[in-house]
């Protein structure tokens, strides 16, 4: 199975605390990133000095072996003459294999720049790994947002508008008395017994009829009777006073009374038996 193509993007490159390679001027700095036989570099910044920031965006096609090996970072001072550019420091970006677990995510890396075994500055940059042809690690599916429940409108109570009922005007027909004519006032009695004084319309002759409006009926006022709550009586159990405490029982006097039905007492010896002749002595001799 062929290895997926990986593209490495490097941006926001910054160098700090570089050594000064020029005695009378400032460093014209540029940075080279190299892995295996592949390398990319920034444009040099004239008079950048010891602290420089680059706006370049660099891209490298890398393999899994390249990520495990790491990327060499070298800072140079650009020279216009025939002499080679001055070396400012060398470093290395490591732990790049972590980018495979975070594809299309920007990660910051930093390395120390060494020159002749001494620390001569630092370089930081933002690195992102992409799989332009697919085949990268499976990304967890984005959670599907739960459907938002549609709010149910609260029903608004509809208050019915009740129009007052206006009773229709009632009339009664009155016959003009024989002794009355139009324009005169007469007293008539309504069906409910109410007596009213009305004016006979003009032109009505005796015996003629005309209509008289009846008074509006009086409204019936209903008075609510108060509701009397029954009184609840709670049956309480009777409470009795405690029995009085008396003294000691009366003393016992004498022997108990004789028991009835006992045999009578025996008195003396029994009486002599009668009926036997007395025994006398022998007769005297003659």
The 8 nearest C-alpha neighbors of each residue, nearest first, counted from 0:
[[1, 2, 3, 134, 4, 135, 63, 133],
 [2, 0, 3, 4, 134, 62, 63, 132],
 [3, 1, 4, 0, 62, 63, 134, 5],
 [2, 4, 134, 5, 1, 135, 130, 133],
 [3, 5, 130, 2, 132, 6, 131, 62],
 [6, 4, 130, 61, 129, 60, 3, 62],
 [5, 7, 60, 129, 59, 128, 61, 130],
 [6, 8, 128, 59, 58, 127, 60, 129],
 [7, 9, 58, 127, 126, 57, 128, 6],
 [10, 8, 126, 57, 125, 56, 58, 7],
 [9, 11, 56, 125, 12, 124, 55, 57],
 [12, 10, 124, 125, 54, 53, 13, 9],
 [11, 13, 124, 53, 10, 123, 52, 14],
 [12, 14, 52, 123, 122, 51, 53, 124],
 [15, 13, 122, 51, 50, 121, 52, 123],
 [16, 14, 50, 121, 120, 17, 49, 122],
 [15, 17, 120, 49, 50, 18, 121, 119],
 [18, 16, 49, 120, 119, 15, 19, 87],
 [17, 19, 119, 87, 20, 49, 16, 120],
 [20, 18, 21, 26, 17, 49, 25, 48],
 [19, 21, 18, 26, 85, 22, 76, 87],
 [22, 20, 24, 19, 23, 25, 26, 76],
 [21, 23, 24, 20, 19, 25, 26, 18],
 [22, 24, 21, 25, 20, 19, 26, 46],
 [25, 23, 21, 22, 26, 46, 48, 20],
 [24, 26, 48, 46, 21, 47, 27, 19],
 [25, 27, 48, 46, 76, 28, 47, 21],
 [28, 26, 45, 76, 46, 77, 44, 47],
 [27, 29, 76, 43, 44, 26, 75, 47],
 [28, 30, 43, 75, 41, 42, 74, 44],
 [31, 29, 74, 40, 41, 73, 75, 32],
 [30, 32, 40, 73, 72, 39, 74, 33],
 [33, 31, 72, 39, 38, 71, 40, 70],
 [34, 32, 38, 71, 70, 37, 31, 39],
 [33, 35, 70, 37, 36, 38, 71, 65],
 [36, 34, 37, 33, 65, 38, 70, 68],
 [35, 37, 34, 38, 33, 65, 39, 61],
 [38, 36, 34, 35, 33, 39, 59, 60],
 [37, 39, 33, 32, 34, 36, 40, 31],
 [40, 38, 32, 31, 33, 57, 37, 41],
 [39, 41, 31, 30, 32, 42, 38, 29],
 [42, 40, 29, 30, 55, 43, 31, 39],
 [41, 43, 29, 44, 40, 55, 30, 53],
 [42, 44, 29, 28, 27, 45, 41, 77],
 [45, 43, 27, 47, 28, 46, 42, 29],
 [44, 46, 27, 47, 43, 28, 26, 25],
 [45, 47, 25, 27, 48, 26, 44, 24],
 [48, 46, 44, 45, 51, 27, 26, 28],
 [47, 49, 26, 25, 46, 50, 27, 51],
 [48, 50, 17, 16, 15, 18, 51, 47],
 [51, 49, 15, 14, 48, 16, 47, 17],
 [50, 52, 14, 47, 13, 49, 15, 53],
 [53, 51, 13, 12, 14, 54, 50, 11],
 [52, 54, 12, 55, 13, 11, 51, 41],
 [53, 55, 11, 56, 52, 10, 12, 41],
 [56, 54, 53, 41, 57, 10, 11, 42],
 [55, 57, 10, 9, 54, 58, 8, 11],
 [58, 56, 9, 8, 55, 10, 39, 59],
 [59, 57, 8, 7, 9, 6, 56, 60],
 [60, 58, 7, 6, 61, 8, 57, 39],
 [59, 61, 6, 5, 7, 58, 62, 4],
 [60, 62, 5, 65, 59, 6, 7, 63],
 [63, 61, 65, 64, 66, 5, 60, 4],
 [62, 64, 66, 65, 67, 61, 96, 2],
 [65, 63, 67, 62, 66, 68, 61, 69],
 [66, 64, 68, 62, 67, 63, 61, 69],
 [67, 65, 95, 63, 69, 96, 64, 68],
 [66, 68, 64, 65, 69, 96, 63, 95],
 [67, 69, 65, 66, 64, 70, 93, 34],
 [70, 68, 93, 66, 92, 67, 65, 95],
 [71, 69, 34, 92, 91, 33, 32, 72],
 [70, 72, 91, 33, 32, 90, 34, 92],
 [71, 73, 32, 90, 91, 31, 89, 70],
 [74, 72, 89, 31, 30, 88, 90, 75],
 [73, 75, 30, 87, 88, 29, 31, 86],
 [76, 74, 86, 87, 29, 85, 28, 77],
 [75, 77, 28, 85, 27, 26, 84, 86],
 [76, 78, 84, 27, 75, 28, 79, 85],
 [79, 77, 84, 80, 76, 83, 82, 85],
 [78, 80, 77, 81, 82, 84, 83, 27],
 [81, 79, 82, 78, 83, 84, 77, 85],
 [80, 82, 83, 79, 78, 84, 77, 85],
 [81, 83, 80, 84, 78, 79, 85, 77],
 [84, 82, 85, 81, 78, 80, 77, 79],
 [83, 85, 77, 78, 76, 75, 86, 82],
 [84, 86, 76, 75, 87, 83, 20, 77],
 [85, 87, 75, 88, 76, 74, 84, 73],
 [88, 86, 75, 74, 18, 85, 76, 17],
 [87, 89, 112, 113, 114, 74, 86, 73],
 [90, 88, 73, 112, 113, 72, 74, 114],
 [89, 91, 112, 72, 111, 110, 71, 73],
 [90, 92, 71, 72, 70, 110, 93, 69],
 [93, 91, 70, 69, 110, 71, 108, 109],
 [92, 94, 69, 95, 91, 70, 68, 67],
 [95, 93, 96, 97, 69, 67, 92, 66],
 [94, 96, 66, 97, 93, 98, 69, 67],
 [97, 95, 98, 66, 94, 99, 67, 63],
 [98, 96, 95, 99, 100, 94, 101, 66],
 [97, 99, 101, 96, 100, 95, 102, 128],
 [100, 98, 97, 101, 102, 96, 128, 136],
 [99, 101, 98, 97, 102, 136, 96, 138],
 [102, 100, 98, 99, 104, 103, 97, 128],
 [101, 103, 104, 128, 99, 129, 98, 100],
 [104, 102, 129, 128, 127, 101, 105, 130],
 [103, 105, 102, 101, 127, 106, 128, 98],
 [104, 106, 127, 126, 125, 103, 107, 128],
 [107, 105, 126, 125, 127, 104, 108, 98],
 [106, 108, 125, 124, 126, 105, 109, 123],
 [109, 107, 124, 123, 125, 106, 92, 110],
 [108, 110, 123, 122, 124, 107, 92, 111],
 [111, 109, 122, 90, 121, 91, 92, 112],
 [110, 112, 121, 90, 120, 113, 122, 118],
 [111, 113, 88, 89, 90, 120, 121, 119],
 [112, 114, 118, 88, 89, 119, 117, 116],
 [115, 113, 88, 117, 116, 119, 118, 89],
 [114, 116, 117, 113, 88, 118, 119, 89],
 [117, 115, 114, 113, 118, 119, 112, 88],
 [118, 116, 113, 114, 115, 119, 112, 88],
 [117, 119, 113, 120, 112, 114, 111, 116],
 [120, 118, 113, 112, 17, 18, 114, 117],
 [119, 121, 16, 17, 112, 15, 118, 111],
 [122, 120, 111, 112, 15, 14, 110, 16],
 [121, 123, 14, 110, 13, 109, 111, 15],
 [124, 122, 109, 13, 108, 12, 110, 14],
 [125, 123, 12, 11, 108, 107, 10, 13],
 [124, 126, 107, 10, 106, 9, 11, 105],
 [127, 125, 9, 106, 8, 105, 107, 124],
 [126, 128, 105, 8, 104, 7, 103, 106],
 [129, 127, 7, 102, 103, 6, 98, 8],
 [130, 128, 6, 103, 102, 5, 131, 7],
 [129, 131, 5, 133, 132, 135, 4, 6],
 [132, 130, 133, 129, 4, 5, 6, 134],
 [133, 131, 130, 4, 134, 3, 5, 135],
 [134, 132, 130, 135, 131, 3, 4, 129],
 [133, 135, 3, 132, 136, 130, 4, 137],
 [134, 136, 133, 130, 137, 3, 102, 99],
 [137, 135, 138, 134, 100, 99, 102, 101],
 [138, 136, 135, 139, 134, 140, 100, 102],
 [137, 139, 136, 140, 135, 141, 102, 100],
 [140, 138, 141, 137, 142, 136, 100, 101],
 [141, 139, 142, 138, 143, 137, 144, 136],
 [140, 142, 139, 143, 138, 144, 137, 145],
 [143, 141, 144, 140, 139, 145, 138, 146],
 [142, 144, 145, 141, 140, 146, 147, 139],
 [145, 143, 142, 146, 147, 141, 140, 148],
 [144, 146, 147, 143, 142, 148, 141, 149],
 [147, 145, 148, 144, 143, 149, 150, 142],
 [146, 148, 145, 149, 144, 150, 143, 151],
 [149, 147, 150, 146, 151, 145, 144, 152],
 [148, 150, 151, 147, 146, 152, 145, 153],
 [151, 149, 148, 152, 147, 153, 146, 154],
 [150, 152, 149, 153, 148, 154, 155, 147],
 [153, 151, 154, 150, 155, 149, 148, 156],
 [152, 154, 155, 151, 150, 156, 149, 157],
 [155, 153, 152, 156, 151, 157, 150, 158],
 [154, 156, 153, 157, 152, 158, 151, 159],
 [157, 155, 154, 158, 153, 159, 152, 160],
 [158, 156, 159, 155, 154, 160, 161, 153],
 [157, 159, 156, 160, 161, 155, 154, 162],
 [160, 158, 161, 157, 162, 156, 155, 163],
 [159, 161, 162, 158, 157, 163, 164, 156],
 [162, 160, 159, 163, 164, 158, 165, 157],
 [161, 163, 160, 164, 165, 159, 166, 158],
 [164, 162, 165, 161, 166, 160, 159, 167],
 [163, 165, 166, 162, 161, 167, 218, 160],
 [164, 166, 163, 167, 162, 168, 215, 216],
 [167, 165, 164, 168, 215, 169, 216, 163],
 [166, 168, 169, 165, 215, 164, 170, 213],
 [169, 167, 166, 170, 212, 213, 215, 214],
 [168, 170, 213, 212, 167, 171, 214, 215],
 [171, 169, 212, 213, 211, 210, 168, 172],
 [170, 172, 211, 210, 212, 173, 213, 169],
 [171, 173, 210, 209, 211, 208, 170, 174],
 [174, 172, 209, 208, 210, 175, 171, 211],
 [175, 173, 208, 207, 206, 176, 209, 172],
 [174, 176, 206, 205, 207, 208, 173, 179],
 [177, 175, 179, 205, 178, 206, 174, 180],
 [178, 176, 205, 179, 206, 175, 180, 204],
 [177, 179, 176, 205, 180, 175, 206, 204],
 [180, 178, 176, 177, 205, 183, 175, 181],
 [181, 179, 204, 205, 183, 203, 182, 199],
 [180, 182, 201, 199, 203, 200, 202, 183],
 [183, 181, 199, 201, 200, 198, 180, 184],
 [184, 182, 199, 198, 181, 180, 179, 185],
 [185, 183, 198, 197, 199, 196, 182, 186],
 [184, 186, 197, 196, 198, 187, 183, 199],
 [187, 185, 196, 195, 197, 194, 188, 184],
 [188, 186, 195, 194, 196, 185, 189, 197],
 [187, 189, 194, 193, 192, 195, 190, 186],
 [188, 190, 193, 192, 191, 194, 187, 213],
 [191, 189, 192, 188, 193, 171, 213, 194],
 [190, 192, 189, 193, 188, 194, 216, 213],
 [191, 193, 189, 190, 188, 194, 195, 187],
 [192, 194, 189, 188, 191, 195, 190, 187],
 [193, 195, 188, 187, 189, 192, 186, 196],
 [196, 194, 187, 186, 188, 197, 193, 189],
 [195, 197, 186, 185, 187, 184, 194, 198],
 [196, 198, 184, 185, 186, 195, 199, 187],
 [199, 197, 184, 183, 182, 200, 185, 196],
 [198, 200, 181, 182, 183, 184, 201, 197],
 [201, 199, 181, 182, 203, 198, 202, 209],
 [200, 202, 181, 182, 203, 199, 180, 204],
 [201, 203, 181, 204, 200, 180, 182, 199],
 [204, 202, 181, 201, 207, 200, 180, 205],
 [203, 205, 207, 180, 206, 202, 181, 175],
 [206, 204, 177, 175, 207, 176, 180, 179],
 [205, 207, 175, 174, 176, 177, 204, 208],
 [206, 208, 175, 204, 205, 174, 203, 209],
 [209, 207, 174, 173, 175, 172, 206, 210],
 [208, 210, 173, 172, 174, 211, 207, 200],
 [211, 209, 172, 171, 173, 170, 212, 208],
 [210, 212, 171, 170, 172, 213, 209, 173],
 [213, 211, 170, 169, 171, 214, 210, 168],
 [212, 214, 170, 169, 211, 215, 171, 189],
 [213, 215, 216, 212, 169, 168, 217, 189],
 [216, 214, 217, 213, 168, 169, 166, 218],
 [217, 215, 214, 218, 213, 219, 166, 191],
 [216, 218, 215, 219, 214, 220, 166, 191],
 [219, 217, 220, 216, 215, 221, 166, 165],
 [218, 220, 221, 217, 216, 222, 215, 223],
 [221, 219, 218, 222, 217, 223, 216, 224],
 [222, 220, 219, 223, 224, 218, 217, 225],
 [223, 221, 224, 220, 225, 219, 226, 218],
 [224, 222, 221, 225, 226, 220, 227, 219],
 [223, 225, 222, 226, 227, 221, 228, 220],
 [226, 224, 227, 223, 222, 228, 229, 221],
 [225, 227, 228, 224, 223, 229, 222, 230],
 [228, 226, 225, 229, 230, 224, 223, 231],
 [227, 229, 226, 230, 231, 225, 232, 224],
 [230, 228, 231, 227, 232, 226, 225, 233],
 [229, 231, 232, 228, 227, 233, 226, 234],
 [230, 232, 229, 233, 228, 234, 227, 235],
 [233, 231, 230, 234, 235, 229, 228, 236],
 [232, 234, 235, 231, 236, 230, 237, 229],
 [233, 235, 232, 236, 237, 231, 238, 230],
 [234, 236, 233, 237, 238, 232, 239, 231],
 [235, 237, 238, 234, 233, 239, 232, 240],
 [238, 236, 239, 235, 234, 240, 233, 241],
 [239, 237, 236, 240, 235, 241, 234, 242],
 [238, 240, 237, 241, 242, 236, 243, 235],
 [241, 239, 242, 238, 243, 237, 244, 236],
 [240, 242, 243, 239, 244, 238, 245, 237],
 [241, 243, 240, 244, 239, 245, 238, 246],
 [244, 242, 241, 245, 240, 246, 239, 247],
 [243, 245, 242, 246, 241, 247, 248, 240],
 [246, 244, 243, 247, 248, 242, 249, 241],
 [247, 245, 248, 244, 249, 243, 250, 242],
 [246, 248, 249, 245, 250, 244, 251, 243],
 [247, 249, 250, 246, 245, 251, 244, 252],
 [250, 248, 247, 251, 246, 252, 245, 253],
 [249, 251, 252, 248, 247, 253, 246, 254],
 [252, 250, 249, 253, 254, 255, 248, 247],
 [251, 253, 250, 254, 255, 249, 256, 248],
 [254, 252, 255, 251, 256, 250, 257, 249],
 [255, 253, 256, 252, 251, 257, 258, 250],
 [254, 256, 257, 253, 252, 258, 251, 259],
 [257, 255, 254, 258, 253, 259, 252, 251],
 [258, 256, 259, 255, 261, 254, 260, 262],
 [257, 259, 261, 256, 260, 255, 262, 263],
 [260, 258, 261, 257, 256, 262, 263, 255],
 [259, 261, 258, 262, 263, 257, 264, 256],
 [260, 262, 259, 258, 263, 257, 264, 256],
 [263, 261, 264, 260, 265, 259, 258, 257],
 [264, 262, 261, 265, 260, 266, 259, 257],
 [263, 265, 266, 262, 261, 267, 260, 257],
 [266, 264, 263, 267, 268, 262, 269, 261],
 [265, 267, 264, 268, 269, 263, 270, 262],
 [268, 266, 269, 265, 270, 264, 271, 263],
 [267, 269, 270, 266, 265, 271, 272, 264],
 [268, 270, 271, 267, 266, 272, 265, 273],
 [271, 269, 272, 268, 267, 273, 266, 265],
 [272, 270, 273, 269, 268, 274, 275, 267],
 [271, 273, 270, 274, 275, 269, 276, 277],
 [274, 272, 275, 271, 276, 270, 277, 269],
 [275, 273, 276, 272, 277, 271, 278, 270],
 [274, 276, 273, 277, 272, 278, 271, 279],
 [277, 275, 278, 274, 273, 279, 272, 280],
 [276, 278, 279, 275, 274, 273, 280, 272],
 [279, 277, 276, 280, 275, 281, 282, 274],
 [278, 280, 277, 281, 282, 276, 283, 275],
 [279, 281, 282, 278, 283, 277, 284, 276],
 [280, 282, 283, 279, 284, 278, 285, 277],
 [283, 281, 284, 280, 279, 285, 278, 277],
 [282, 284, 281, 285, 280, 279, 278, 277],
 [285, 283, 282, 281, 280, 279, 278, 277],
 [284, 283, 282, 281, 280, 279, 278, 277]]
